[in-house]
Amino acid sequence: MPQGPISVFSQYAGGSKSSINITAAAVVKAAPGCLYRIVIQAAGTSGTLTISDLATTSGAAAANQIISLTSAQLTTLIGNNGGVVTLEWPCQTGIAVTTCSGGIVANVAYS
């Protein structure tokens, strides 16, 4: 008999771990996981925040990019919703901030 999707309960619906005060390229998790939220503390004056499905900070490409936001877009996010981006995005390789420049400060919730 065929089975449908299996429901899974997560005790930590918004992520069970966090990486805070990210100001430069950094590996958040070097294994498969889920990127839940990005909270922007400072949008900076220039630069870009890019997060990729990678286990290292090198090798970023369009094929593994999850999200990329300029400081202007981050400023708008802070003004509209307090700088919170909810993704709930499954990552098969890892979670890496591959670009974080121009005074951008970000926090990431993941599991």
DRENVO-42611 format. One line per field, with one value per atom (N, C-alpha, C): residue number from 1; residue in one letter; chain; atom name; x, y, z. Coordinates in Angstrom, 1 decimal. Last residue first. Layout:
midren = c(NUM | ...)
mimar = c(a | ...)
lolum = c(A | ...)
zafi = c(CA | ...)
x = c(X | ...)
y = c(Y | ...)
z = c(Z | ...)
//
This chain:
midren = c(111 | 111 | 111 | 110 | 110 | 110 | 109 | 109 | 109 | 108 | 108 | 108 | 107 | 107 | 107 | 106 | 106 | 106 | 105 | 105 | 105 | 104 | 104 | 104 | 103 | 103 | 103 | 102 | 102 | 102 | 101 | 101 | 101 | 100 | 100 | 100 | 99 | 99 | 99 | 98 | 98 | 98 | 97 | 97 | 97 | 96 | 96 | 96 | 95 | 95 | 95 | 94 | 94 | 94 | 93 | 93 | 93 | 92 | 92 | 92 | 91 | 91 | 91 | 90 | 90 | 90 | 89 | 89 | 89 | 88 | 88 | 88 | 87 | 87 | 87 | 86 | 86 | 86 | 85 | 85 | 85 | 84 | 84 | 84 | 83 | 83 | 83 | 82 | 82 | 82 | 81 | 81 | 81 | 80 | 80 | 80 | 79 | 79 | 79 | 78 | 78 | 78 | 77 | 77 | 77 | 76 | 76 | 76 | 75 | 75 | 75 | 74 | 74 | 74 | 73 | 73 | 73 | 72 | 72 | 72 | 71 | 71 | 71 | 70 | 70 | 70 | 69 | 69 | 69 | 68 | 68 | 68 | 67 | 67 | 67 | 66 | 66 | 66 | 65 | 65 | 65 | 64 | 64 | 64 | 63 | 63 | 63 | 62 | 62 | 62 | 61 | 61 | 61 | 60 | 60 | 60 | 59 | 59 | 59 | 58 | 58 | 58 | 57 | 57 | 57 | 56 | 56 | 56 | 55 | 55 | 55 | 54 | 54 | 54 | 53 | 53 | 53 | 52 | 52 | 52 | 51 | 51 | 51 | 50 | 50 | 50 | 49 | 49 | 49 | 48 | 48 | 48 | 47 | 47 | 47 | 46 | 46 | 46 | 45 | 45 | 45 | 44 | 44 | 44 | 43 | 43 | 43 | 42 | 42 | 42 | 41 | 41 | 41 | 40 | 40 | 40 | 39 | 39 | 39 | 38 | 38 | 38 | 37 | 37 | 37 | 36 | 36 | 36 | 35 | 35 | 35 | 34 | 34 | 34 | 33 | 33 | 33 | 32 | 32 | 32 | 31 | 31 | 31 | 30 | 30 | 30 | 29 | 29 | 29 | 28 | 28 | 28 | 27 | 27 | 27 | 26 | 26 | 26 | 25 | 25 | 25 | 24 | 24 | 24 | 23 | 23 | 23 | 22 | 22 | 22 | 21 | 21 | 21 | 20 | 20 | 20 | 19 | 19 | 19 | 18 | 18 | 18 | 17 | 17 | 17 | 16 | 16 | 16 | 15 | 15 | 15 | 14 | 14 | 14 | 13 | 13 | 13 | 12 | 12 | 12 | 11 | 11 | 11 | 10 | 10 | 10 | 9 | 9 | 9 | 8 | 8 | 8 | 7 | 7 | 7 | 6 | 6 | 6 | 5 | 5 | 5 | 4 | 4 | 4 | 3 | 3 | 3 | 2 | 2 | 2 | 1 | 1 | 1)
mimar = c(s | s | s | y | y | y | a | a | a | v | v | v | n | n | n | a | a | a | v | v | v | i | i | i | g | g | g | g | g | g | s | s | s | c | c | c | t | t | t | t | t | t | v | v | v | a | a | a | i | i | i | g | g | g | t | t | t | q | q | q | c | c | c | p | p | p | w | w | w | e | e | e | l | l | l | t | t | t | v | v | v | v | v | v | g | g | g | g | g | g | n | n | n | n | n | n | g | g | g | i | i | i | l | l | l | t | t | t | t | t | t | l | l | l | q | q | q | a | a | a | s | s | s | t | t | t | l | l | l | s | s | s | i | i | i | i | i | i | q | q | q | n | n | n | a | a | a | a | a | a | a | a | a | a | a | a | g | g | g | s | s | s | t | t | t | t | t | t | a | a | a | l | l | l | d | d | d | s | s | s | i | i | i | t | t | t | l | l | l | t | t | t | g | g | g | s | s | s | t | t | t | g | g | g | a | a | a | a | a | a | q | q | q | i | i | i | v | v | v | i | i | i | r | r | r | y | y | y | l | l | l | c | c | c | g | g | g | p | p | p | a | a | a | a | a | a | k | k | k | v | v | v | v | v | v | a | a | a | a | a | a | a | a | a | t | t | t | i | i | i | n | n | n | i | i | i | s | s | s | s | s | s | k | k | k | s | s | s | g | g | g | g | g | g | a | a | a | y | y | y | q | q | q | s | s | s | f | f | f | v | v | v | s | s | s | i | i | i | p | p | p | g | g | g | q | q | q | p | p | p | m | m | m)
lolum = c(A | A | A | A | A | A | A | A | A | A | A | A | A | A | A | A | A | A | A | A | A | A | A | A | A | A | A | A | A | A | A | A | A | A | A | A | A | A | A | A | A | A | A | A | A | A | A | A | A | A | A | A | A | A | A | A | A | A | A | A | A | A | A | A | A | A | A | A | A | A | A | A | A | A | A | A | A | A | A | A | A | A | A | A | A | A | A | A | A | A | A | A | A | A | A | A | A | A | A | A | A | A | A | A | A | A | A | A | A | A | A | A | A | A | A | A | A | A | A | A | A | A | A | A | A | A | A | A | A | A | A | A | A | A | A | A | A | A | A | A | A | A | A | A | A | A | A | A | A | A | A | A | A | A | A | A | A | A | A | A | A | A | A | A | A | A | A | A | A | A | A | A | A | A | A | A | A | A | A | A | A | A | A | A | A | A | A | A | A | A | A | A | A | A | A | A | A | A | A | A | A | A | A | A | A | A | A | A | A | A | A | A | A | A | A | A | A | A | A | A | A | A | A | A | A | A | A | A | A | A | A | A | A | A | A | A | A | A | A | A | A | A | A | A | A | A | A | A | A | A | A | A | A | A | A | A | A | A | A | A | A | A | A | A | A | A | A | A | A | A | A | A | A | A | A | A | A | A | A | A | A | A | A | A | A | A | A | A | A | A | A | A | A | A | A | A | A | A | A | A | A | A | A | A | A | A | A | A | A | A | A | A | A | A | A | A | A | A | A | A | A | A | A | A | A | A | A | A | A | A | A | A | A)
zafi = c(N | CA | C | N | CA | C | N | CA | C | N | CA | C | N | CA | C | N | CA | C | N | CA | C | N | CA | C | N | CA | C | N | CA | C | N | CA | C | N | CA | C | N | CA | C | N | CA | C | N | CA | C | N | CA | C | N | CA | C | N | CA | C | N | CA | C | N | CA | C | N | CA | C | N | CA | C | N | CA | C | N | CA | C | N | CA | C | N | CA | C | N | CA | C | N | CA | C | N | CA | C | N | CA | C | N | CA | C | N | CA | C | N | CA | C | N | CA | C | N | CA | C | N | CA | C | N | CA | C | N | CA | C | N | CA | C | N | CA | C | N | CA | C | N | CA | C | N | CA | C | N | CA | C | N | CA | C | N | CA | C | N | CA | C | N | CA | C | N | CA | C | N | CA | C | N | CA | C | N | CA | C | N | CA | C | N | CA | C | N | CA | C | N | CA | C | N | CA | C | N | CA | C | N | CA | C | N | CA | C | N | CA | C | N | CA | C | N | CA | C | N | CA | C | N | CA | C | N | CA | C | N | CA | C | N | CA | C | N | CA | C | N | CA | C | N | CA | C | N | CA | C | N | CA | C | N | CA | C | N | CA | C | N | CA | C | N | CA | C | N | CA | C | N | CA | C | N | CA | C | N | CA | C | N | CA | C | N | CA | C | N | CA | C | N | CA | C | N | CA | C | N | CA | C | N | CA | C | N | CA | C | N | CA | C | N | CA | C | N | CA | C | N | CA | C | N | CA | C | N | CA | C | N | CA | C | N | CA | C | N | CA | C | N | CA | C | N | CA | C | N | CA | C | N | CA | C | N | CA | C | N | CA | C | N | CA | C | N | CA | C | N | CA | C | N | CA | C | N | CA | C | N | CA | C | N | CA | C)
x = c(19.4 | 19.5 | 20.1 | 19.5 | 19.5 | 19.4 | 19.7 | 19.1 | 19.0 | 22.0 | 21.4 | 20.9 | 22.6 | 22.4 | 21.7 | 24.8 | 23.7 | 23.8 | 25.9 | 25.9 | 24.7 | 27.8 | 26.6 | 26.9 | 30.0 | 29.4 | 28.1 | 30.8 | 30.3 | 29.6 | 29.8 | 30.8 | 30.1 | 29.8 | 29.2 | 30.2 | 29.5 | 29.8 | 29.1 | 28.9 | 30.0 | 30.4 | 28.0 | 27.9 | 29.1 | 26.8 | 27.9 | 27.5 | 25.8 | 25.3 | 26.5 | 25.7 | 26.1 | 25.5 | 24.4 | 25.8 | 26.2 | 21.6 | 22.1 | 23.6 | 19.3 | 20.6 | 21.3 | 16.0 | 16.9 | 18.2 | 14.8 | 15.4 | 16.3 | 13.3 | 13.0 | 13.5 | 13.2 | 13.4 | 12.9 | 12.6 | 12.3 | 12.4 | 14.3 | 14.0 | 13.8 | 14.0 | 13.8 | 13.5 | 14.0 | 15.2 | 15.1 | 11.6 | 12.6 | 13.8 | 10.1 | 9.8 | 10.8 | 10.9 | 9.5 | 9.2 | 13.5 | 12.4 | 11.0 | 14.9 | 14.9 | 13.7 | 14.5 | 14.0 | 13.9 | 15.8 | 14.4 | 13.8 | 18.4 | 17.9 | 16.4 | 18.7 | 18.7 | 18.1 | 18.8 | 17.7 | 17.6 | 21.2 | 20.0 | 18.8 | 23.1 | 22.8 | 21.6 | 21.6 | 22.5 | 22.2 | 21.5 | 20.8 | 21.8 | 20.9 | 21.9 | 21.1 | 20.5 | 20.0 | 21.1 | 21.7 | 20.4 | 19.7 | 23.8 | 23.4 | 21.9 | 24.6 | 24.5 | 24.1 | 24.7 | 24.1 | 23.9 | 26.2 | 24.8 | 24.1 | 28.7 | 28.3 | 26.8 | 31.5 | 30.2 | 29.9 | 34.0 | 33.2 | 31.8 | 34.4 | 34.9 | 34.0 | 33.6 | 33.3 | 33.8 | 32.0 | 33.2 | 32.7 | 29.8 | 30.4 | 31.6 | 26.8 | 28.2 | 28.7 | 24.6 | 24.5 | 25.9 | 25.1 | 25.1 | 25.0 | 24.3 | 24.4 | 24.2 | 25.5 | 25.2 | 25.3 | 25.1 | 25.1 | 24.6 | 27.2 | 26.2 | 26.3 | 27.8 | 28.1 | 26.9 | 27.3 | 27.5 | 27.8 | 26.6 | 26.5 | 26.7 | 24.6 | 25.8 | 25.5 | 22.5 | 22.4 | 23.7 | 22.6 | 23.0 | 23.1 | 21.1 | 21.3 | 21.7 | 18.9 | 19.8 | 19.9 | 18.5 | 18.1 | 19.2 | 17.2 | 18.3 | 17.8 | 16.1 | 16.0 | 17.3 | 16.8 | 15.5 | 15.3 | 18.3 | 18.5 | 17.1 | 19.2 | 18.1 | 18.4 | 21.7 | 20.9 | 19.8 | 24.8 | 23.5 | 22.7 | 27.7 | 27.0 | 25.6 | 28.9 | 29.6 | 29.0 | 27.4 | 27.3 | 27.9 | 28.6 | 27.6 | 27.5 | 31.6 | 30.8 | 29.9 | 31.8 | 31.9 | 31.1 | 32.7 | 32.5 | 32.7 | 31.6 | 32.5 | 32.1 | 30.0 | 30.4 | 31.3 | 27.6 | 28.4 | 28.7 | 26.3 | 27.2 | 28.2 | 25.7 | 25.4 | 26.6 | 24.0 | 25.3 | 25.1 | 22.2 | 22.3 | 23.8 | 19.8 | 21.1 | 21.2 | 17.4 | 17.9 | 19.2 | 14.6 | 16.0 | 16.5 | 11.9 | 12.7 | 14.2 | 11.0 | 10.5 | 11.2 | 12.1 | 12.7 | 12.3 | 10.9 | 10.7 | 11.2 | 9.1 | 10.4 | 10.1 | 7.6 | 7.5 | 8.9 | 6.6 | 7.7 | 7.5 | 4.6 | 4.7 | 5.8 | 5.3 | 5.3 | 5.5 | 3.3 | 4.3 | 4.2 | 1.8 | 2.0 | 3.1 | 2.4 | 2.3 | 2.5 | 0.7 | 1.5 | 1.3 | 0.8 | 0.0 | 0.9)
y = c(24.7 | 23.4 | 22.4 | 28.3 | 27.1 | 25.8 | 31.7 | 30.6 | 29.4 | 34.3 | 33.2 | 32.2 | 37.8 | 36.6 | 35.6 | 40.3 | 39.4 | 38.3 | 43.4 | 42.5 | 41.7 | 45.2 | 44.4 | 43.5 | 46.7 | 47.0 | 46.2 | 45.6 | 46.9 | 47.3 | 42.1 | 43.2 | 44.5 | 38.9 | 39.8 | 41.0 | 35.9 | 37.4 | 38.1 | 33.4 | 33.6 | 35.0 | 31.7 | 33.1 | 33.3 | 28.4 | 29.3 | 30.7 | 25.3 | 26.7 | 27.6 | 22.2 | 23.0 | 24.4 | 20.5 | 20.4 | 21.1 | 20.9 | 19.5 | 19.4 | 22.6 | 22.7 | 21.4 | 23.9 | 22.8 | 22.9 | 26.9 | 26.3 | 25.1 | 28.9 | 27.4 | 26.7 | 31.8 | 31.0 | 29.5 | 35.0 | 33.6 | 32.8 | 37.8 | 37.0 | 35.6 | 40.8 | 39.4 | 38.7 | 43.6 | 42.9 | 41.4 | 44.8 | 44.6 | 43.8 | 45.1 | 44.0 | 43.7 | 47.6 | 47.0 | 45.9 | 48.4 | 49.3 | 48.7 | 46.1 | 46.6 | 47.5 | 46.0 | 44.9 | 45.4 | 48.3 | 48.2 | 47.1 | 47.5 | 48.7 | 48.7 | 45.3 | 45.1 | 46.2 | 46.7 | 45.8 | 45.5 | 48.0 | 48.8 | 47.9 | 45.9 | 46.7 | 47.6 | 43.1 | 44.2 | 45.0 | 39.6 | 40.9 | 42.0 | 36.3 | 37.4 | 38.7 | 32.9 | 34.2 | 35.2 | 30.5 | 30.5 | 31.9 | 29.2 | 30.4 | 30.2 | 27.2 | 26.8 | 28.0 | 28.2 | 26.9 | 26.6 | 30.5 | 30.7 | 29.4 | 29.8 | 30.0 | 30.1 | 29.5 | 30.0 | 30.2 | 28.5 | 27.7 | 28.3 | 29.0 | 29.1 | 28.2 | 28.4 | 29.8 | 30.0 | 25.2 | 26.1 | 27.4 | 23.8 | 23.5 | 24.3 | 25.5 | 25.0 | 24.6 | 27.2 | 25.8 | 25.2 | 30.6 | 29.5 | 28.2 | 34.0 | 32.8 | 31.6 | 37.3 | 36.2 | 34.9 | 40.7 | 39.5 | 38.3 | 43.4 | 42.4 | 41.3 | 47.0 | 45.6 | 44.7 | 49.8 | 49.2 | 47.7 | 50.3 | 51.4 | 50.9 | 48.2 | 48.7 | 49.8 | 47.1 | 47.0 | 47.4 | 45.2 | 46.5 | 46.2 | 42.9 | 43.9 | 45.2 | 40.8 | 41.8 | 42.8 | 37.4 | 38.7 | 39.7 | 34.7 | 35.7 | 36.9 | 31.3 | 32.8 | 33.5 | 28.6 | 29.1 | 30.6 | 26.2 | 27.6 | 28.2 | 23.0 | 23.8 | 25.3 | 20.7 | 21.3 | 22.1 | 19.0 | 19.3 | 19.8 | 20.8 | 19.6 | 19.9 | 23.1 | 22.3 | 21.0 | 26.1 | 24.7 | 23.9 | 28.6 | 28.5 | 27.0 | 29.9 | 28.7 | 28.7 | 33.3 | 32.3 | 31.1 | 36.6 | 35.2 | 34.2 | 38.9 | 38.5 | 37.1 | 39.2 | 40.5 | 40.2 | 38.0 | 37.7 | 39.0 | 37.9 | 38.9 | 38.5 | 34.3 | 35.8 | 36.7 | 31.5 | 32.1 | 33.6 | 29.0 | 30.3 | 30.7 | 26.2 | 26.8 | 28.2 | 25.3 | 24.9 | 25.5 | 26.8 | 26.4 | 26.2 | 27.1 | 28.2 | 28.0 | 24.8 | 25.1 | 26.3 | 22.5 | 23.8 | 24.3 | 20.1 | 20.9 | 22.3 | 19.1 | 19.6 | 20.5 | 16.2 | 17.3 | 17.8 | 15.2 | 15.3 | 16.5 | 13.0 | 14.3 | 14.2 | 11.7 | 11.4 | 12.7 | 11.5 | 12.1 | 11.8 | 8.2 | 9.6 | 10.2 | 4.9 | 5.8 | 7.3 | 2.2 | 3.4 | 4.3 | -1.2 | 0.0 | 1.2)
z = c(11.8 | 12.5 | 11.6 | 12.4 | 11.6 | 12.4 | 12.1 | 12.9 | 11.9 | 12.1 | 11.3 | 12.3 | 11.8 | 12.6 | 11.8 | 10.5 | 10.4 | 11.4 | 9.4 | 10.5 | 10.5 | 7.0 | 7.3 | 8.5 | 6.2 | 7.4 | 7.8 | 3.7 | 3.8 | 5.1 | 3.5 | 3.4 | 3.6 | 3.0 | 4.1 | 4.2 | 1.3 | 1.2 | 2.3 | 2.3 | 1.3 | 1.1 | 4.8 | 4.4 | 3.6 | 4.4 | 4.5 | 4.1 | 5.3 | 5.3 | 5.4 | 3.3 | 4.4 | 4.3 | 1.5 | 1.7 | 3.0 | 1.4 | 1.2 | 1.6 | 3.2 | 2.6 | 2.6 | 3.1 | 3.3 | 2.5 | 4.5 | 3.3 | 3.6 | 5.9 | 6.1 | 4.9 | 5.8 | 4.7 | 4.8 | 6.8 | 7.1 | 5.8 | 7.8 | 6.6 | 7.0 | 9.5 | 9.6 | 8.3 | 9.8 | 9.3 | 9.4 | 10.5 | 11.5 | 11.1 | 8.1 | 9.0 | 10.1 | 6.9 | 6.7 | 7.7 | 7.6 | 7.7 | 7.7 | 7.0 | 8.4 | 8.6 | 4.2 | 5.1 | 6.6 | 3.4 | 3.2 | 4.1 | 4.1 | 4.7 | 4.6 | 2.3 | 3.7 | 4.5 | -0.1 | 0.1 | 1.6 | 0.3 | 0.1 | 0.3 | 0.5 | 1.7 | 1.5 | -1.2 | -1.2 | 0.1 | -0.9 | -0.7 | -0.6 | -1.8 | -1.9 | -1.9 | -1.1 | -1.1 | -1.2 | -2.1 | -1.5 | -1.6 | -4.6 | -3.9 | -3.4 | -6.2 | -4.8 | -3.9 | -8.8 | -8.6 | -7.1 | -8.7 | -8.8 | -8.5 | -6.2 | -7.6 | -7.6 | -4.1 | -4.3 | -5.7 | -3.4 | -4.3 | -4.5 | 0.2 | -1.2 | -2.1 | 2.7 | 2.2 | 0.8 | 2.9 | 3.0 | 2.5 | 2.3 | 3.6 | 3.8 | 1.0 | 0.9 | 2.3 | -0.2 | 0.2 | 0.0 | 0.9 | -0.1 | 0.6 | 1.1 | 1.8 | 0.8 | 1.1 | 0.3 | 1.1 | 1.3 | 2.1 | 1.2 | 0.1 | -0.1 | 0.9 | 0.0 | 0.1 | -0.1 | 2.2 | 0.9 | 1.1 | 4.7 | 3.8 | 2.3 | 6.9 | 6.3 | 5.3 | 8.3 | 6.8 | 6.1 | 11.2 | 10.5 | 9.0 | 11.7 | 12.8 | 12.2 | 10.3 | 10.0 | 11.1 | 10.5 | 11.2 | 10.9 | 8.9 | 8.9 | 9.6 | 9.5 | 9.5 | 9.5 | 8.6 | 9.0 | 8.9 | 6.9 | 7.2 | 7.4 | 7.8 | 7.4 | 7.8 | 6.6 | 7.6 | 7.0 | 6.1 | 5.7 | 6.9 | 7.3 | 7.1 | 6.7 | 8.5 | 7.5 | 7.2 | 9.1 | 9.4 | 8.2 | 8.6 | 9.7 | 10.1 | 7.8 | 7.7 | 8.9 | 6.5 | 7.6 | 7.3 | 5.6 | 5.2 | 6.3 | 8.2 | 7.1 | 6.7 | 10.3 | 9.6 | 8.4 | 12.5 | 11.3 | 10.5 | 15.0 | 14.7 | 13.5 | 15.5 | 15.6 | 15.3 | 14.8 | 14.6 | 14.6 | 16.5 | 15.9 | 15.7 | 16.5 | 16.7 | 16.1 | 15.8 | 17.2 | 17.5 | 14.2 | 14.2 | 15.6 | 14.6 | 14.0 | 14.0 | 15.8 | 14.5 | 13.8 | 17.6 | 17.3 | 15.9 | 17.5 | 18.7 | 18.5 | 14.7 | 15.2 | 16.4 | 13.5 | 14.4 | 14.8 | 10.3 | 11.3 | 12.2 | 8.4 | 9.2 | 10.2 | 5.3 | 6.8 | 7.5 | 2.4 | 3.2 | 4.7 | 2.0 | 1.7 | 2.5 | 0.7 | 1.8 | 1.4 | -0.9 | -0.9 | 0.3 | 0.0 | 0.0 | 0.0)
//
